[in-house]
């Protein structure tokens, strides 16, 4: 029982820092950079994405033995799109202002890399309860990152926090923090801080953007698949070079001697 509780807590807590979907897995960056200009936008987008993450993870995990492997990705997208439609209708009914603020990024939750990545990387390999905790932890990590970025950009960019003036009214605001360059700057700083914290805790910082640097590499089979796919190509390329520059000249030389 204690082991189950520890495992469930691990599935939840890993999404906060160790496998934070934005700062460690570098997923969902489009909506993060676009909507983190204000703290209120961050909360709305984070809650909507968390709801879809938890529900889609639960359904995909429950149906993992029923969905054929060859059509799993289209099936995942259909499931995710269903929950996104539910969220979209709820927000339109109860908070039309938030719907206008989130704009096109609300229906685009369907193609958010975080949701499809967790469905493919975790939910289709694990039971329902761990998948729910994984979705909840990833959603909380995504929301906290959005909120932190939104807070920094809103305060420095316009001197407000959730629309309330927190800096002196004479503060002109650093407009670049409300523009894409400011978003990339804050994103880079937070990623560097997360790498530092992870390294201090004995983890592996993100030095290169490839599969081997991914914090999920231990549970993902794509690395082995890529290595297996690249190995024959490397061997064939090596054989072609040997044929052209070693074997063929040697055969020609032998033919000339005869």
C-alpha positions as CSV (number, residue, x, y, z in Angstrom):
1,X,0.0,0.0,0.0
2,X,2.8,2.3,1.0
3,X,4.6,1.4,-2.2
4,X,1.5,2.3,-4.3
5,X,1.2,5.7,-2.6
6,X,4.8,6.4,-3.2
7,X,4.5,5.4,-6.8
8,X,1.4,7.5,-7.3
9,X,3.1,10.5,-5.7
10,X,6.1,10.0,-7.9
11,X,3.9,9.9,-11.0
12,X,2.4,13.2,-9.9
13,X,5.5,15.1,-8.7
14,X,7.8,14.3,-11.6
15,X,5.8,16.6,-13.8
16,X,6.5,19.6,-11.6
17,X,10.3,20.0,-12.1
18,X,12.1,16.7,-13.0
19,X,10.0,16.1,-16.1
20,X,8.3,19.5,-16.4
21,X,6.6,19.3,-19.9
22,X,7.7,22.9,-20.9
23,X,11.1,23.5,-19.2
24,X,12.4,19.9,-19.3
25,X,10.6,18.1,-22.2
26,X,10.3,21.4,-24.2
27,X,6.7,20.5,-25.2
28,X,3.8,22.9,-25.7
29,X,6.0,25.9,-26.3
30,X,3.7,27.6,-28.9
31,X,0.9,28.1,-26.5
32,X,3.3,28.8,-23.6
33,X,5.0,31.7,-25.5
34,X,1.8,33.1,-27.0
35,X,-0.4,33.1,-23.9
36,X,2.0,33.9,-21.1
37,X,1.7,37.7,-21.6
38,X,-0.7,37.9,-18.7
39,X,-1.2,35.7,-15.5
40,X,-4.9,35.4,-16.1
41,X,-4.4,33.8,-19.5
42,X,-2.0,31.3,-18.0
43,X,-4.5,30.1,-15.4
44,X,-7.2,29.6,-18.0
45,X,-5.0,27.8,-20.5
46,X,-3.4,25.7,-17.8
47,X,-6.7,24.5,-16.3
48,X,-8.2,23.7,-19.7
49,X,-5.1,21.7,-20.7
50,X,-4.9,19.9,-17.4
51,X,-8.6,18.8,-17.7
52,X,-7.9,17.4,-21.2
53,X,-4.7,15.7,-20.1
54,X,-6.3,13.9,-17.1
55,X,-9.4,12.8,-19.0
56,X,-7.6,11.7,-22.2
57,X,-4.9,9.8,-20.2
58,X,-7.6,8.0,-18.2
59,X,-9.6,6.9,-21.3
60,X,-6.5,6.0,-23.4
61,X,-5.1,3.9,-20.5
62,X,-8.4,2.1,-20.0
63,X,-8.6,1.3,-23.8
64,X,-4.9,0.6,-24.3
65,X,-5.6,-3.2,-24.8
66,X,-8.5,-2.5,-27.1
67,X,-7.1,0.1,-29.5
68,X,-5.2,-1.6,-32.4
69,X,-1.5,-0.6,-32.4
70,X,-1.5,0.5,-36.1
71,X,-4.3,3.1,-35.6
72,X,-3.5,4.2,-32.1
73,X,-2.4,7.7,-33.0
74,X,-5.7,8.6,-34.9
75,X,-7.6,7.0,-32.0
76,X,-5.7,9.2,-29.5
77,X,-6.5,12.3,-31.5
78,X,-10.2,11.5,-31.6
79,X,-10.3,11.0,-27.9
80,X,-8.4,14.2,-27.2
81,X,-10.5,16.1,-29.6
82,X,-13.7,15.0,-27.8
83,X,-12.5,16.3,-24.5
84,X,-11.2,19.6,-26.1
85,X,-14.7,20.1,-27.5
86,X,-16.2,19.6,-24.1
87,X,-13.8,22.2,-22.6
88,X,-14.5,24.6,-25.4
89,X,-18.2,24.4,-25.0
90,X,-17.9,24.8,-21.2
91,X,-15.7,27.9,-21.5
92,X,-18.0,29.4,-24.2
93,X,-21.0,28.9,-21.9
94,X,-19.6,30.1,-18.6
95,X,-16.6,32.3,-19.5
96,X,-17.0,33.8,-23.0
97,X,-14.4,36.4,-22.2
98,X,-11.8,33.7,-21.5
99,X,-12.7,32.1,-24.8
100,X,-12.0,35.3,-26.7
101,X,-8.7,35.7,-24.8
102,X,-7.4,32.2,-25.6
103,X,-8.6,32.5,-29.2
104,X,-7.3,29.8,-31.6
105,X,-5.1,28.3,-28.9
106,X,-8.1,26.8,-27.2
107,X,-9.1,24.4,-30.0
108,X,-5.4,23.8,-30.8
109,X,-5.1,22.0,-27.5
110,X,-6.0,19.0,-29.7
111,X,-2.5,19.1,-31.2
112,X,-0.7,20.1,-28.1
113,X,2.5,18.0,-27.9
114,X,2.2,17.5,-24.2
115,X,-1.2,15.7,-24.4
116,X,-0.2,13.4,-27.4
117,X,3.2,12.9,-25.9
118,X,1.8,11.7,-22.6
119,X,-0.8,9.5,-24.3
120,X,1.9,7.8,-26.4
121,X,4.7,7.8,-23.8
122,X,2.9,6.9,-20.7
123,X,-0.9,6.3,-20.8
124,X,-0.8,3.5,-23.4
125,X,1.7,1.6,-21.2
126,X,0.3,2.1,-17.7
127,X,-2.8,1.5,-15.7
128,X,-5.6,4.1,-15.3
129,X,-4.7,5.5,-11.8
130,X,-1.0,6.1,-12.5
131,X,-2.0,7.7,-15.9
132,X,-4.4,10.0,-14.2
133,X,-1.7,11.1,-11.7
134,X,0.7,11.5,-14.5
135,X,-1.7,13.8,-16.4
136,X,-2.5,15.7,-13.3
137,X,1.2,16.3,-12.5
138,X,2.0,17.3,-16.1
139,X,-1.0,19.6,-16.2
140,X,0.1,21.2,-12.9
141,X,3.7,21.6,-14.1
142,X,2.4,23.2,-17.4
143,X,0.1,25.5,-15.4
144,X,2.8,26.6,-12.9
145,X,5.2,27.3,-15.8
146,X,2.6,29.4,-17.6
147,X,1.7,31.2,-14.4
148,X,5.4,32.0,-13.6
149,X,6.1,33.2,-17.1
150,X,2.8,35.2,-17.2
151,X,3.6,36.8,-13.8
152,X,7.1,37.9,-14.9
153,X,6.1,39.2,-18.3
154,X,2.9,41.0,-17.0
155,X,4.7,42.7,-14.1
156,X,7.8,43.7,-16.1
157,X,5.8,44.5,-19.3
158,X,2.9,46.5,-18.0
159,X,3.4,46.8,-14.2
160,X,0.2,44.9,-13.4
161,X,-0.6,41.5,-11.9
162,X,-4.0,39.8,-12.8
163,X,-4.9,43.3,-14.2
164,X,-4.2,45.1,-10.9
165,X,-1.5,47.8,-10.8
166,X,1.3,46.6,-8.6
167,X,4.1,49.0,-9.7
168,X,3.9,52.8,-9.5
169,X,1.7,54.3,-12.1
170,X,4.7,56.2,-13.4
171,X,6.4,52.9,-14.4
172,X,6.3,52.9,-18.2
173,X,6.6,49.1,-18.7
174,X,9.2,47.3,-20.6
175,X,7.2,46.5,-23.7
176,X,9.6,43.8,-25.0
177,X,8.5,41.5,-22.3
178,X,5.0,41.5,-23.9
179,X,6.5,40.6,-27.3
180,X,7.8,37.3,-28.6
181,X,11.5,38.2,-27.9
182,X,10.7,38.8,-24.2
183,X,8.8,35.5,-24.1
184,X,11.9,33.6,-25.4
185,X,14.1,35.5,-23.0
186,X,12.0,34.6,-19.9
187,X,11.6,31.0,-21.2
188,X,15.4,30.6,-21.6
189,X,16.1,32.0,-18.1
190,X,13.5,29.7,-16.5
191,X,14.9,26.7,-18.4
192,X,18.4,27.5,-17.2
193,X,17.2,27.7,-13.6
194,X,15.4,24.4,-14.0
195,X,18.5,22.8,-15.4
196,X,20.5,24.1,-12.5
197,X,18.0,22.8,-9.9
198,X,17.9,19.4,-11.6
199,X,21.7,19.1,-11.8
200,X,22.0,20.1,-8.1
201,X,19.6,17.2,-7.3
202,X,21.7,14.8,-9.2
203,X,19.6,14.8,-12.4
204,X,20.8,15.2,-16.0
205,X,20.5,18.8,-17.4
206,X,19.3,19.3,-20.9
207,X,22.4,20.1,-23.0
208,X,21.2,19.0,-26.4
209,X,17.8,18.8,-28.0
210,X,17.7,15.1,-29.0
211,X,16.2,11.9,-27.7
212,X,19.2,11.0,-25.6
213,X,18.8,14.2,-23.5
214,X,15.1,13.7,-22.9
215,X,14.2,13.0,-19.3
216,X,11.8,10.3,-20.6
217,X,14.5,8.4,-22.4
218,X,14.5,5.7,-19.8
219,X,10.9,4.7,-20.5
220,X,10.7,5.5,-24.2
221,X,11.5,2.9,-26.8
222,X,12.0,5.4,-29.6
223,X,15.8,5.6,-29.0
224,X,16.2,1.9,-29.5
225,X,14.0,2.1,-32.6
226,X,16.1,4.9,-34.1
227,X,19.3,3.2,-33.3
228,X,18.1,0.0,-34.9
229,X,16.9,2.0,-38.0
230,X,20.2,3.9,-38.3
231,X,22.4,0.9,-37.9
232,X,21.6,-0.8,-41.2
233,X,21.9,2.5,-43.0
234,X,25.3,3.1,-41.5
235,X,26.5,-0.4,-42.4
236,X,25.3,0.0,-46.0
237,X,26.9,3.4,-46.4
238,X,30.2,2.0,-45.0
239,X,29.9,-0.9,-47.5
240,X,29.3,1.5,-50.4
241,X,32.5,3.5,-49.5
242,X,34.5,0.3,-49.2
243,X,33.3,-0.9,-52.6
244,X,34.0,2.3,-54.4
245,X,37.4,3.2,-52.9
246,X,38.9,-0.2,-52.0
247,X,37.4,-3.2,-53.6
248,X,36.7,-1.8,-57.1
249,X,40.2,-0.3,-57.5
250,X,41.7,-3.5,-56.3
251,X,39.7,-5.6,-58.8
252,X,40.7,-3.2,-61.7
253,X,44.3,-3.4,-60.7
254,X,44.1,-7.2,-60.8
255,X,42.4,-7.2,-64.2
256,X,45.1,-4.9,-65.5
257,X,47.9,-7.2,-64.3
258,X,46.2,-10.1,-66.2
